[in-house]
Amino acid sequence: MTGPRTDRGRLLLVLSLAAAVTAFTATVPLLRDWFDLRVYYGAVNTWIHHGGRLYDYQVPGTTYGFTYPPFAAVSMLPMTLVGLRTAIALALLLNLAALALVLHYLTEGAWRRYGWYGCALGACVLALFEPLRDTFSFGQVNLLLLALVLTDAWLLRTGRGRWAGVGIGLAAAIKLTPAVFIGLLLIARRWRAAAVAAFVTCAATGLAALVAPDASRFYWTEALWDTNRVGRLDYVSNQSVQGILARLGITDRPVWALAVLLVLGVWAWRSRQAVAAGDWATAFALTGLTACLVSPITWVHHLVWLLPSFAVLIRTGHPRVAGALYAMLCTSVVWLWFDDASGIDGFLGSNIYAWITLGLLLGLPVGQLPAVRLPLAHSASATAPAPSAAAPAMNPVSAQPGPPSGATAATTGTASGPGLGLTRSASKDPTGATRPAAAKPQSSSSRASS
């Protein structure tokens, strides 16, 4: 089956798809009314203009307030210079810019080859992705953090490692979850980048402590350890390991800690495989998946961190798998168990997004992307002789065990250009139209900002 061959036919198809997407987003998922942005705006404005305490602010009529580290509030200070509507407009523009940057990194600019028609079709597909819908509708910061982290990945792969780590450091200072990427830098033996990321995180946190000492003291001694401020652990939107356990009625911290350690062990093992194969894109994708699983609370909109994994699947010749998993994440299906997640169907259905994340962590192809060898300190590849032109296949790239069958070209080849290596090879709660939105879509009873 082929698409329309004329520009008129393509325009009609795009308009039809856009209308269908608009109808879907207007009926199935309910608009979140920029709730999280209202939390940020209200908390920062009350703090700066009315002398209130940052973490005491609550959105009028709710029990939800600011829960990010103090540096996040410091970085949001420009909002105090504009009105709420202007802040919403600026947030939309920033998220659009971040999404464009993320897509550029993940596709290595491949969108340029498809013109307006391909871009329009891609926009329609992206608009259906529930984590993206929610990120825009809540006014969330996830895309901005993803863009910062992927910028570091691009710097590392293109030999601009001098500044690598700054993006991860800033992201970790704004929201703690991206700190797991510092662990990836350590696994990859990118000592300088890891040190830069840690320094930037500490410097940003220190700056926030100077600007808001009382708020910093309260956050690091009390608010950080109180997960009830963020929301109910068993709420269906929480698609982390903690969410799975909470919906099973398991609240023991040692059980959750053991599960987290198992996830981290799998991540470290698979990430080391990816690093050894020079597969930096997959290593970053695996780390994003892990961040979602080990975080105590991973709301659905946090799952924009899965986008790099879909790019890896497509680039390694698994577009049908990527399409099926992506389609599942467009359905809002977990909300069918909004009221009752008991029974076998509740255990399987209410955690579908978490199962997808876990499945990607376990099964994402490693070492099958064209890759530039990372200059790892003390690795065998750093001292191995370069392959000669006469016999390139006879010289091993490193003394480490080779990748799985079919990945030899990815581990011995050289990428044809910069980027993440993803295009340089042959290849209010959304609980349905009938459910009214809660005052705060993430939780029905706990004090929180998402």
TITI-267817 format. One record per residue (C-alpha): z, x, y; residue number from 1; residue in one letter. Coordinates in nm, 3 decimals, m for minus. Example, Ala and Ser with C-alpha at 12.3 -4.5 7.8 and 13.67 -1.06 7.14 Angstrom:
! TITI-267817
0.780, 1.230, m0.450, 1, A
0.714, 1.367, m0.106, 2, S
This chain:
! TITI-267817
0.000, 0.000, 0.000, 1, M
m0.102, 0.141, 0.339, 2, T
0.000, 0.045, 0.691, 3, G
m0.223, m0.097, 0.962, 4, P
m0.507, 0.131, 1.066, 5, R
m0.551, 0.017, 1.426, 6, T
m0.318, 0.068, 1.721, 7, D
m0.305, m0.306, 1.772, 8, R
m0.198, m0.365, 1.413, 9, G
0.062, m0.090, 1.436, 10, R
0.199, m0.234, 1.759, 11, L
0.229, m0.578, 1.599, 12, L
0.409, m0.429, 1.300, 13, L
0.651, m0.238, 1.521, 14, V
0.722, m0.547, 1.732, 15, L
0.779, m0.754, 1.418, 16, S
1.017, m0.498, 1.273, 17, L
1.198, m0.466, 1.605, 18, A
1.242, m0.844, 1.617, 19, A
1.375, m0.848, 1.260, 20, A
1.616, m0.564, 1.333, 21, V
1.734, m0.740, 1.649, 22, T
1.791, m1.063, 1.457, 23, A
1.980, m0.875, 1.186, 24, F
2.206, m0.687, 1.424, 25, T
2.273, m1.006, 1.623, 26, A
2.383, m1.206, 1.319, 27, T
2.516, m0.986, 1.038, 28, V
2.725, m0.722, 1.219, 29, P
2.917, m0.849, 1.518, 30, L
2.914, m0.660, 1.846, 31, L
3.221, m0.439, 1.889, 32, R
3.213, m0.478, 2.266, 33, D
3.266, m0.103, 2.321, 34, W
3.626, m0.143, 2.215, 35, F
3.700, 0.225, 2.154, 36, D
3.542, 0.323, 2.484, 37, L
3.769, 0.068, 2.650, 38, R
4.062, 0.243, 2.484, 39, V
3.950, 0.583, 2.615, 40, Y
3.876, 0.448, 2.963, 41, Y
4.197, 0.249, 2.995, 42, G
4.420, 0.529, 2.866, 43, A
4.271, 0.798, 3.089, 44, V
4.262, 0.575, 3.396, 45, N
4.622, 0.465, 3.349, 46, T
4.726, 0.827, 3.303, 47, W
4.543, 0.961, 3.610, 48, I
4.548, 0.673, 3.859, 49, H
4.868, 0.488, 3.771, 50, H
5.101, 0.760, 3.649, 51, G
5.126, 0.614, 3.301, 52, G
5.182, 0.809, 2.983, 53, R
4.861, 0.877, 2.792, 54, L
4.985, 0.768, 2.449, 55, Y
5.179, 0.465, 2.574, 56, D
4.869, 0.282, 2.696, 57, Y
4.759, m0.023, 2.498, 58, Q
4.449, m0.235, 2.549, 59, V
4.569, m0.563, 2.704, 60, P
4.627, m0.827, 2.440, 61, G
4.629, m0.572, 2.155, 62, T
4.853, m0.304, 2.010, 63, T
4.590, m0.030, 2.019, 64, Y
4.592, 0.286, 2.225, 65, G
4.474, 0.646, 2.244, 66, F
4.515, 0.856, 1.926, 67, T
4.297, 1.166, 1.978, 68, Y
4.436, 1.511, 2.071, 69, P
4.513, 1.563, 2.441, 70, P
4.202, 1.776, 2.494, 71, F
3.991, 1.470, 2.414, 72, A
4.152, 1.294, 2.709, 73, A
4.097, 1.600, 2.930, 74, V
3.727, 1.603, 2.837, 75, S
3.707, 1.234, 2.929, 76, M
3.849, 1.280, 3.278, 77, L
3.506, 1.228, 3.444, 78, P
3.535, 0.862, 3.343, 79, M
3.807, 0.821, 3.604, 80, T
3.544, 0.868, 3.874, 81, L
3.335, 0.565, 3.772, 82, V
3.382, 0.203, 3.678, 83, G
3.398, 0.071, 3.323, 84, L
3.039, m0.059, 3.320, 85, R
2.909, 0.274, 3.444, 86, T
3.117, 0.450, 3.178, 87, A
2.962, 0.226, 2.911, 88, I
2.612, 0.303, 3.036, 89, A
2.683, 0.676, 3.042, 90, L
2.831, 0.659, 2.691, 91, A
2.515, 0.491, 2.563, 92, L
2.298, 0.759, 2.724, 93, L
2.514, 1.039, 2.584, 94, L
2.500, 0.890, 2.236, 95, N
2.123, 0.851, 2.258, 96, L
2.088, 1.212, 2.369, 97, A
2.319, 1.330, 2.090, 98, A
2.124, 1.128, 1.832, 99, L
1.796, 1.278, 1.953, 100, A
1.944, 1.629, 1.924, 101, L
2.082, 1.558, 1.576, 102, V
1.746, 1.426, 1.457, 103, L
1.569, 1.726, 1.606, 104, H
1.798, 1.962, 1.415, 105, Y
1.771, 1.766, 1.089, 106, L
1.393, 1.728, 1.097, 107, T
1.304, 2.051, 1.278, 108, E
1.104, 1.847, 1.528, 109, G
0.890, 1.683, 1.258, 110, A
0.899, 1.356, 1.452, 111, W
0.639, 1.503, 1.689, 112, R
0.377, 1.487, 1.414, 113, R
0.408, 1.111, 1.375, 114, Y
0.351, 1.002, 1.733, 115, G
0.478, 0.683, 1.888, 116, W
0.417, 0.479, 1.574, 117, Y
0.626, 0.696, 1.343, 118, G
0.901, 0.731, 1.601, 119, C
0.914, 0.355, 1.651, 120, A
0.939, 0.290, 1.277, 121, L
1.209, 0.556, 1.252, 122, G
1.403, 0.396, 1.537, 123, A
1.396, 0.061, 1.357, 124, C
1.528, 0.221, 1.038, 125, V
1.802, 0.408, 1.223, 126, L
1.908, 0.092, 1.407, 127, A
1.997, m0.066, 1.073, 128, L
2.234, 0.216, 0.968, 129, F
2.582, 0.068, 0.994, 130, E
2.766, 0.386, 1.100, 131, P
2.516, 0.434, 1.384, 132, L
2.535, 0.069, 1.487, 133, R
2.912, 0.091, 1.504, 134, D
2.914, 0.426, 1.684, 135, T
2.704, 0.280, 1.965, 136, F
2.878, m0.057, 1.967, 137, S
3.229, 0.089, 1.972, 138, F
3.136, 0.357, 2.226, 139, G
3.252, 0.620, 1.977, 140, Q
3.224, 1.000, 1.993, 141, V
3.104, 1.075, 1.639, 142, N
2.743, 1.157, 1.730, 143, L
2.853, 1.394, 2.004, 144, L
3.074, 1.582, 1.759, 145, L
2.797, 1.593, 1.498, 146, L
2.558, 1.735, 1.759, 147, A
2.810, 2.007, 1.850, 148, L
2.857, 2.108, 1.486, 149, V
2.485, 2.108, 1.405, 150, L
2.421, 2.320, 1.713, 151, T
2.638, 2.587, 1.553, 152, D
2.440, 2.553, 1.229, 153, A
2.119, 2.605, 1.425, 154, W
2.262, 2.909, 1.603, 155, L
2.364, 3.068, 1.276, 156, L
2.029, 3.011, 1.110, 157, R
1.824, 3.135, 1.401, 158, T
2.010, 3.462, 1.449, 159, G
2.192, 3.350, 1.764, 160, R
2.532, 3.395, 1.603, 161, G
2.692, 3.535, 1.917, 162, R
2.776, 3.185, 2.038, 163, W
2.816, 3.023, 1.697, 164, A
3.156, 2.860, 1.656, 165, G
3.183, 2.721, 2.008, 166, V
3.051, 2.379, 1.905, 167, G
3.279, 2.355, 1.602, 168, I
3.574, 2.471, 1.809, 169, G
3.517, 2.207, 2.076, 170, L
3.463, 1.935, 1.815, 171, A
3.787, 2.027, 1.638, 172, A
3.978, 2.022, 1.967, 173, A
3.849, 1.674, 2.046, 174, I
3.907, 1.534, 1.698, 175, K
4.082, 1.720, 1.417, 176, L
3.849, 1.635, 1.128, 177, T
3.566, 1.881, 1.224, 178, P
3.815, 2.166, 1.176, 179, A
3.705, 2.172, 0.811, 180, V
3.386, 2.341, 0.931, 181, F
3.594, 2.644, 1.024, 182, I
3.674, 2.660, 0.654, 183, G
3.302, 2.665, 0.580, 184, L
3.257, 2.962, 0.813, 185, L
3.530, 3.143, 0.623, 186, L
3.368, 3.061, 0.289, 187, I
3.040, 3.196, 0.426, 188, A
3.218, 3.511, 0.550, 189, R
3.099, 3.446, 0.901, 190, R
3.414, 3.602, 1.037, 191, W
3.302, 3.621, 1.398, 192, R
3.190, 3.258, 1.410, 193, A
3.514, 3.145, 1.242, 194, A
3.718, 3.347, 1.493, 195, A
3.520, 3.203, 1.784, 196, V
3.569, 2.848, 1.654, 197, A
3.943, 2.900, 1.607, 198, A
3.976, 3.063, 1.949, 199, F
3.787, 2.781, 2.124, 200, V
4.000, 2.520, 1.948, 201, T
4.322, 2.695, 2.048, 202, C
4.200, 2.762, 2.403, 203, A
4.098, 2.399, 2.455, 204, A
4.428, 2.280, 2.310, 205, T
4.614, 2.523, 2.535, 206, G
4.423, 2.399, 2.839, 207, L
4.523, 2.043, 2.753, 208, A
4.885, 2.157, 2.720, 209, A
4.870, 2.298, 3.075, 210, L
4.710, 1.983, 3.216, 211, V
4.922, 1.735, 3.021, 212, A
5.233, 1.908, 2.881, 213, P
5.425, 1.589, 2.804, 214, D
5.131, 1.424, 2.632, 215, A
5.064, 1.740, 2.430, 216, S
5.425, 1.766, 2.322, 217, R
5.430, 1.402, 2.211, 218, F
5.099, 1.424, 2.026, 219, Y
5.173, 1.739, 1.825, 220, W
5.532, 1.644, 1.739, 221, T
5.504, 1.268, 1.685, 222, E
5.169, 1.093, 1.725, 223, A
4.975, 1.327, 1.496, 224, L
5.201, 1.249, 1.199, 225, W
5.206, 0.872, 1.250, 226, D
4.899, 0.735, 1.070, 227, T
5.007, 0.381, 1.159, 228, N
4.891, 0.450, 1.514, 229, R
4.533, 0.473, 1.390, 230, V
4.530, 0.165, 1.170, 231, G
4.612, 0.025, 0.829, 232, R
4.530, 0.266, 0.550, 233, L
4.419, m0.015, 0.317, 234, D
4.185, m0.173, 0.571, 235, Y
3.840, m0.208, 0.416, 236, V
3.676, m0.002, 0.690, 237, S
3.877, 0.303, 0.577, 238, N
3.630, 0.467, 0.338, 239, Q
3.826, 0.784, 0.262, 240, S
4.016, 0.891, m0.050, 241, V
4.330, 0.766, 0.121, 242, Q
4.165, 0.429, 0.173, 243, G
4.075, 0.402, m0.197, 244, I
4.433, 0.481, m0.300, 245, L
4.584, 0.246, m0.042, 246, A
4.372, m0.047, m0.165, 247, R
4.502, 0.029, m0.514, 248, L
4.855, 0.007, m0.378, 249, G
4.916, 0.381, m0.423, 250, I
5.102, 0.509, m0.118, 251, T
5.266, 0.825, m0.255, 252, D
5.175, 1.123, m0.039, 253, R
5.176, 1.369, m0.334, 254, P
4.908, 1.164, m0.513, 255, V
4.689, 1.166, m0.203, 256, W
4.751, 1.539, m0.152, 257, A
4.646, 1.611, m0.512, 258, L
4.327, 1.406, m0.468, 259, A
4.250, 1.592, m0.144, 260, V
4.300, 1.927, m0.315, 261, L
4.056, 1.826, m0.589, 262, L
3.797, 1.724, m0.329, 263, V
3.847, 2.048, m0.139, 264, L
3.809, 2.244, m0.461, 265, G
3.474, 2.080, m0.537, 266, V
3.364, 2.136, m0.177, 267, W
3.458, 2.505, m0.184, 268, A
3.276, 2.559, m0.514, 269, W
2.958, 2.380, m0.409, 270, R
2.960, 2.527, m0.059, 271, S
2.986, 2.877, m0.202, 272, R
2.681, 2.800, m0.417, 273, Q
2.490, 2.682, m0.111, 274, A
2.593, 2.987, 0.093, 275, V
2.499, 3.224, m0.189, 276, A
2.155, 3.062, m0.198, 277, A
2.120, 3.088, 0.180, 278, G
2.115, 2.707, 0.194, 279, D
2.301, 2.662, 0.522, 280, W
2.180, 2.306, 0.576, 281, A
2.327, 2.183, 0.247, 282, T
2.651, 2.374, 0.309, 283, A
2.696, 2.188, 0.639, 284, F
2.603, 1.857, 0.476, 285, A
2.862, 1.909, 0.201, 286, L
3.125, 1.991, 0.461, 287, T
3.052, 1.672, 0.654, 288, G
3.095, 1.471, 0.334, 289, L
3.424, 1.646, 0.262, 290, T
3.557, 1.579, 0.611, 291, A
3.501, 1.207, 0.556, 292, C
3.675, 1.209, 0.217, 293, L
3.985, 1.412, 0.303, 294, V
4.061, 1.255, 0.641, 295, S
4.347, 1.003, 0.605, 296, P
4.135, 0.746, 0.782, 297, I
3.756, 0.743, 0.785, 298, T
3.625, 0.430, 0.951, 299, W
3.273, 0.320, 0.869, 300, V
3.138, 0.457, 1.197, 301, H
3.264, 0.804, 1.102, 302, H
3.004, 0.809, 0.825, 303, L
2.736, 0.931, 1.064, 304, V
2.842, 1.264, 0.906, 305, W
2.633, 1.153, 0.604, 306, L
2.307, 1.187, 0.797, 307, L
2.261, 1.559, 0.712, 308, P
2.295, 1.472, 0.342, 309, S
2.012, 1.219, 0.361, 310, F
1.796, 1.481, 0.531, 311, A
1.870, 1.725, 0.247, 312, V
1.784, 1.463, m0.017, 313, L
1.449, 1.390, 0.147, 314, I
1.365, 1.757, 0.188, 315, R
1.444, 1.837, m0.174, 316, T
1.213, 1.570, m0.311, 317, G
1.457, 1.280, m0.359, 318, H
1.337, 1.025, m0.100, 319, P
1.398, 0.726, m0.327, 320, R
1.759, 0.824, m0.385, 321, V
1.805, 0.880, m0.013, 322, A
1.639, 0.546, 0.064, 323, G
1.855, 0.353, m0.183, 324, A
2.181, 0.503, m0.059, 325, L
2.076, 0.466, 0.305, 326, Y
1.985, 0.100, 0.245, 327, A
2.328, 0.037, 0.093, 328, M
2.489, 0.178, 0.407, 329, L
2.288, m0.068, 0.616, 330, C
2.417, m0.382, 0.443, 331, T
2.780, m0.407, 0.563, 332, S
2.850, m0.490, 0.199, 333, V
3.208, m0.357, 0.197, 334, V
3.311, m0.640, 0.428, 335, W
3.266, m0.889, 0.144, 336, L
3.609, m0.764, 0.033, 337, W
3.765, m0.792, 0.379, 338, F
4.030, m1.040, 0.265, 339, D
4.084, m0.938, m0.096, 340, D
4.001, m0.603, m0.256, 341, A
4.183, m0.671, m0.583, 342, S
4.030, m0.666, m0.930, 343, G
3.751, m0.455, m1.071, 344, I
3.497, m0.597, m0.828, 345, D
3.729, m0.519, m0.537, 346, G
3.791, m0.165, m0.659, 347, F
3.418, m0.098, m0.692, 348, L
3.283, m0.305, m0.405, 349, G
3.536, m0.238, m0.129, 350, S
3.492, 0.137, m0.176, 351, N
3.112, 0.150, m0.207, 352, I
3.067, 0.375, 0.096, 353, Y
3.337, 0.611, m0.032, 354, A
3.166, 0.622, m0.374, 355, W
2.839, 0.713, m0.202, 356, I
3.012, 0.993, m0.012, 357, T
3.178, 1.125, m0.327, 358, L
2.854, 1.101, m0.524, 359, G
2.672, 1.303, m0.259, 360, L
2.945, 1.567, m0.265, 361, L
2.905, 1.601, m0.641, 362, L
2.528, 1.566, m0.670, 363, G
2.362, 1.685, m0.350, 364, L
2.093, 1.940, m0.448, 365, P
2.200, 2.296, m0.366, 366, V
1.970, 2.593, m0.319, 367, G
1.646, 2.395, m0.311, 368, Q
1.567, 2.431, 0.058, 369, L
1.365, 2.715, 0.212, 370, P
1.634, 2.931, 0.364, 371, A
1.700, 3.242, 0.565, 372, V
1.949, 3.468, 0.390, 373, R
2.278, 3.473, 0.573, 374, L
2.395, 3.823, 0.668, 375, P
2.721, 3.786, 0.478, 376, L
2.968, 4.067, 0.516, 377, A
3.026, 4.269, 0.199, 378, H
2.771, 4.068, 0.001, 379, S
2.538, 4.232, m0.243, 380, A
2.239, 4.094, m0.060, 381, S
2.328, 4.301, 0.246, 382, A
2.253, 4.621, 0.060, 383, T
1.981, 4.512, m0.177, 384, A
1.644, 4.677, m0.108, 385, P
1.378, 4.462, 0.048, 386, A
1.114, 4.340, m0.198, 387, P
0.793, 4.533, m0.183, 388, S
0.467, 4.368, m0.097, 389, A
0.323, 4.462, m0.434, 390, A
0.590, 4.303, m0.646, 391, A
0.800, 4.055, m0.447, 392, P
0.916, 3.861, m0.750, 393, A
1.067, 4.158, m0.933, 394, M
1.336, 4.252, m0.680, 395, N
1.649, 4.036, m0.691, 396, P
1.775, 3.897, m0.362, 397, V
2.137, 3.962, m0.453, 398, S
2.357, 4.059, m0.739, 399, A
2.506, 3.713, m0.753, 400, Q
2.408, 3.469, m1.027, 401, P
2.083, 3.298, m0.958, 402, G
2.054, 2.936, m0.849, 403, P
1.963, 2.656, m1.089, 404, P
1.615, 2.631, m1.227, 405, S
1.361, 2.526, m0.966, 406, G
1.543, 2.687, m0.676, 407, A
1.404, 3.039, m0.702, 408, T
1.157, 2.987, m0.422, 409, A
1.433, 2.860, m0.198, 410, A
1.652, 3.163, m0.255, 411, T
1.386, 3.431, m0.229, 412, T
1.155, 3.283, 0.032, 413, G
1.174, 3.321, 0.404, 414, T
1.167, 3.023, 0.634, 415, A
0.868, 2.991, 0.858, 416, S
1.064, 2.904, 1.167, 417, G
1.405, 2.835, 1.315, 418, P
1.631, 2.540, 1.258, 419, G
1.815, 2.394, 0.963, 420, L
1.529, 2.431, 0.720, 421, G
1.489, 2.059, 0.660, 422, L
1.118, 2.026, 0.719, 423, T
0.969, 2.353, 0.608, 424, R
0.870, 2.286, 0.253, 425, S
0.650, 2.058, 0.048, 426, A
0.840, 1.828, 0.137, 427, S
3.442, m0.700, 1.624, 428, K
3.404, m0.656, 1.238, 429, D
3.077, m0.678, 1.059, 430, P
3.205, m0.926, 0.804, 431, T
2.901, m1.145, 0.811, 432, G
2.762, m1.396, 1.056, 433, A
3.038, m1.645, 0.990, 434, T
3.342, m1.421, 1.038, 435, R
3.490, m1.405, 1.390, 436, P
3.564, m1.060, 1.525, 437, A
3.924, m0.942, 1.531, 438, A
4.078, m0.832, 1.857, 439, A
4.041, m0.475, 1.736, 440, K
3.781, m0.441, 1.462, 441, P
3.943, m0.147, 1.285, 442, Q
4.273, m0.306, 1.194, 443, S
4.454, m0.631, 1.230, 444, S
4.808, m0.515, 1.288, 445, S
4.853, m0.148, 1.366, 446, S
4.858, 0.034, 1.698, 447, R
4.550, 0.247, 1.719, 448, A
4.237, 0.376, 1.866, 449, S
3.973, 0.467, 1.613, 450, S
